[in-house]
Amino acid sequence: MRLSRYFMPILKENPKEAEIVSHRLMLRAGMIRQQSQGIYSWLPLGKRVLDKVNAIIRDEQNRAGAIELSMPTLQSAELWQESGRYDAYGKEMLRIKDRQDRPMLYGPTNEEMVTDIFRSSVKSYKDLPLNLYHIQLKFRDEIRPRFGTMRSREFMMKDAYSFDLTREAAEHSYNKMFAAYLRTFDRLGLRAIPMRADTGPIGGKLSHEFIILADTGESEVFCHKDFVDFDIPGEHTDFDSVEGLQAIFDKWTSLYAATSEMHDEAAFNAVPEGDRLSARGIEVGHIFYFGTKYSEPMGAKVQGPDGKEHFVHMGSYGIGPTRLVPAIIEASHDNSGIIWPASVAPFDIVVINMKAGDQACDDTCELIYAALSKAGKDVLYDDTDDRAGTKFATADLIGVPVQIIAGPRAVANGEVEVKDRKTGARETMTIEAAINRFVA
Ligand code: 5CA
């Protein structure tokens, strides 16, 4: 992508409305724009990061055996009247009437709709287990939307829903998502700790929030500090192994970890003082097992091996991609800007032409840009006629992991500089060596 032809509206000034660093940096880097309170557009640079986050989420959901579909944002109130949540959900639900005066709503979550899809076609235990997910916008009319897309009114959610014949089978489904979440957040460059959590309006008894420790987090959390170094389940984890996944769950729940709603002071005080971590955190995922809470009122049942009808046991599993992007920034930035983990960086490499219009600089940059693009890298080429200082500041601000800098003096020697955004380390090398480093 040539920067001269891209759309990346950088802000020079610090936006006044931003209270936390991720919000400030997302606005300054031209990643998002607020359209009305708590409702955001994702501008091209932000959209690239969001797409990469979603690709990792999707990959890990698929690995764990979940199946993707797409459900609409607008729902009919009837389904919610069946489950009994239409009245219970309160003011957070945005209620709308269509031209026939039928009550509709902008979905804050999809338990009802997915249960309706399930009951319309699944009739036998032989079709279980089943886990259906989508990545879709949701709307919750939060009293206090704040911190940009961290807590917005319209936001994106990956929500998965599992269906099983028995409680035991449903626990295996829960454990699959538990392990998939550990892997997902790890691949996003984050350390998320599962903590016992309250179930709120979703319901049920078993629930974990996945929390990233951050001073700016909205949740107050308490846990054993060893969680920070626990091993993440590997790529070859067998998601069909009931014992294997139970072992992962048991290990990751063997030490104290709870959000403030579930906090047990006495149990926490039993943890040796030096091992206690009392901190703030950002909830990036939340999983629930709620048994037959929706299947009973909505009549979602299957025939079991005993020939009788059974209400299915369900769970739901949420991740917030539009919250994850600022959460990653909270965890990874410095005074100059964002430092993206390579897995979600909007571009892999930025090529900086320090003197656009200079034939040797232009030729060198074009050569590098073409070679790296051909090798499948996402390359941003800063071919604008801005001052070199402005270009360096922009590259640091948008946090692309590698900068290849071509200035007249180095280029005259057939060389460029390669800078690592995270460490700041710079290396001068031949043009060929710079290309080969990233093509290999
Ligand atoms: N149906 C269940 C699981 S699919 C559910 O709705 N869970 S939830 O309410 O905990 O939301 C799931 C995830 O969505 C949260 O962990 C969080 O990452 C994200 N999320 C929730 N509310 C917001 C919000 N207002 N802004 C941004 N992300 C949000």
Residues whose N, C-alpha, C, O or C-beta is under 5 A from the ligand:
A	BS01	5CA	P108 T109 T149 M150 R151 S152 F155 M157 K158 D159 A160 I202 E283 V284 G285 H286 S316 Y317 G318 I319 G320 R323
